[in-house]
């Protein structure tokens, strides 16, 4: 009996797997009523994709939208299906395929009204993958490039404003990465390496929320190295732009605690920043 029971259970398991395979085949290769997909119109397949979207089955939705392009290439429905496929992939967090579909739409239909949305979806496929500050920021650079493309190519579109806001956030994210590394070096008394990171923020990310702290950290780093003129110049810039912040108060206390005061000195890169950015002396 035991051997017969085992055989029965194995047979049941095989039958279940077979039925699951058939169900998957039906779900993907045929439409309602068991008919093959090519028996349906492009509009009907599109509506099936919309149905799957409503059901939150984004993977199946992407499949059906893609089948329109395969079965009815160069049709109006194929064009609509392609942009919807990009959207469905993005909703499924399948960012690589979302980018591929969005890029195909841009390549095939560059003058279409939905080209701006395709470009925005492509940018989002990078932006939504931006990792924590402490990790590699390659995707952040790609997000910035793609968001810039939306802003520059489609400035009057409804997606330009959102792209500008996300561009600023991604830009701030890169500055945060530099600050995180700079703090790491500073805590380990690698002052030169730390200063280089904070300098990047001051020179290349001046419009971000990290600039005030970067100037304060420069005061810390330069004082630790005995470079008082650079520390005083950083304090002067901090006081000029961020006098109401705690960073300036802390920086001012650091300087006065050494018998120094915020003051601009020429002959260093911070003096050049002061002249160019604050006084507008570009020559």
N, C-alpha and C positions, 0 to 999 in steps of 0.2 A: 504493500500500500504506500509506503513511504516513497519508493522509487516512482510509482505512478503519479503520486501527488507532485513530486518535483517536476516530472515531465509536463504535467498539466499546467503548473505555474509558469514554466519556461514558455510553453505554447501561448499562454495568455499574454505574457510580457511581449513576445514577438508580435502578437496581433495588435497590441496597443501601439508599439512603435510603428508598425505598418500603417495603422489608421492615422497616427499623428503625421506621418509622412504624406499620406494622401490628403489630409486636411490642409497641410501647408501648401501642397501642390494646387489644390482647389483655390485656396485663398489667394495665391499669387498668379496662377496661370490661366484661370478661367474667371468669368464674371458670374453675375447672378443667373441661376437656372442651370449652372454647369456648362454653359457655352464658353468657347475660347474667347479670349479678349478681342481678337481681331474680328469677331462677329459683332462687336459693339462700335458705336460711333465714337469719335473723339470726344464729343460733348458728354456722352454717357460715362466714358472712362474718367473724364475730368470730374464729373459729379461724384463718382466713386471715390476719387482722391479727396474731394471736399468732405465726403461722409467720414472718411477715415480721420481727417483732421479734426472734425467735430468730436469724434470718438477718442481723440488724443492718441491715436495710433499713428504717430508721425512717420515711423519707418515704412508702414504700408502705404501711407499717403504719398511719400516720396517715390515709392515703387510705381504706383499707378500714374502719377504725373509724368514720370520718366517714360512709361510705356507709350504715352501719347506721342512723344518725340520719336520713338522707335517705329510706331505703326503709322503715324501720320506726319512724317517729317515736312518741314517748311510750311505747315499749315498755321493758321492763326491760333488754333488750339494748342499746337505744339509750343508756340511762343509763350502762351499763357501758362501752359503746364511747366515749362522750364523755370519760370520765375517762382512758381508755386513749389516746385521741387526744391529749389534753393531754400525757400522759407521752411519747408517741412524738415529738411536736413538740419537746418539751424535749430529748429524747435526740438529736434531729437538730440541736440548737442553733438551731431556728427559734423564737426566744423570743417574737416578736410573736404568732404563731399559738398558741403554747403558752399565753400569757396569755389570748388570746381564748377558747380552749376551756375553760380552767380557770374563767374568769369566767362563761361560760355555764352550766357545771355548778353553780357557786355560786348563780346566779340561778334556775335551774330546780329545783335540789334542795337548798335551804339546810339542810334537816333531815336529809339523808342522812348515813350514817356516813362516807362518803368526802368530805364537804364540807370537812373539816379538811385532808385530803390535797390537795384542789383548791386550797385557800387557800395551802397550803405550796408547791405547784408554781408558783402565781402569784408568790409571793414569790421563789422560786428563779430565776424567769425574769428578775427584776431583779438579784438578788444575783449570779448567775453572769455578769452582764455588767459588773460593776463594773470600771472601767478602772484604769489605773495612777494613782498618786497625783497626778501632774502634770496630769491631764486634768479635764474637766468632771465634776462629781460629782452631776449631776441624778439619775442612776440609783441612786446610793447613797441619796439621800433617799427615792426611791420604794421601794427595797428595805427601808429602815427602816420606812416606813409599812406595807408589806405584811407584814413580819415581826411588827410590833406587833399587827396584826390577828389573826394566828394565835395569838399569845401571849394576847391578851385574850379572843378569842372561843372558843378551844379550849384552855383552860389545862390540861385533864386529858388531852389527846390525846398520842399518842406523838411528835407533831411539835413540841410546845411547847418541849421542852428544846433540840432542835436549833435552833429559831428563836431562842431566847434567846442561844445561843452565836454564831450568825451575826449577830444584832443587835449584840452587843458588838463583834464584829469590824468590822462596817460602821460602827459609831459611832467606833471607833478609826481607821478609814480616813478619816473626815471630819476628825478631829483632825489626822491626818497631812497632810491637804491644807492646813489652816491653817498648820501648822508649815513646810511646804515653801515656802509663799508668804512667811511671816515671815522665814525664813532668806534668801530671795532679796532682800528689802528690806534686811535687816540688812547683807548683804555689800556693798550699794551705798550704805550710810550713810543710808538713808531710815529713820531711827530711829523717827519717829512712826508711819509706816505699819507697820513691823515690830512695834512695841509693840501696836498695835491687833489684830494677828493673834494674838500670844501671849496677849493678854488674853482673847480669845474662848476659847482652849483652857483657860485657868485658870478662867474663869467658867462655861463651858458644857460642857466636856469633862473635868471633874475626875476622872472614874473611868477615864480612858484611860491608856495607857502613856506618853503624851507630856507629862503635866503637869509632871514634874520638869524636863525640858529646857526647857519653856516658862518656868518660873520662873527658871531660869538665864539664858535669853535676855533675860528682862525685866531682870535685873541688868545684863547687858551694855548693853542699850538705854538704860536710865535713867542709868547711869554715863556713857555717851557724851553724854547731854544735860545732865549735871550735876545730875540730880534724885536726890540722894543718899538722901533719906528713902524714896522709892519703892523704890530699889534695896535699901536695908537691910531694908525690910518684905518684899520678895520673898525676900530671903535668910533672913529669920526663918521664913517659911512653908515654904521649902524645907528648912530645918533641922528644923522640927517634924515634917514628914511623910516626908522623904526623906534623913535624916541619913546613912544608910549608903551612899548612892549617890555615884558619881563626880561627878554634877552638883552635889551640895551641896559636895563638897570643892573643886571648881573655882570655884563661886560664892563660897565662903568666902574662898578665896585672892584672888579679884578684889576683894572688899570690904576685906580686911585690907591688901592691897597699896595701897589708897588711904587707909589709916589709919581705916577704918570697921569696923563689926561688924554682924552680923545683929541687927536691932532693929525692933520694931513701932512705927510712927508712925500716929496717927489723922489723919483729914482727907484721906485718899486712898482710892481704890477697893480697894487691896490691904489697907488696914487694915480695911475693911468685910468683905472676904473672911475675914480672920483672925478677926474677932469672930464672924461668922456660922457659918463652917464649922468652925473649930477650937475655939472656945469656946462655940458654941451660943447666942450672944446675937443673936437675930433681930430684936430691937426697937431 
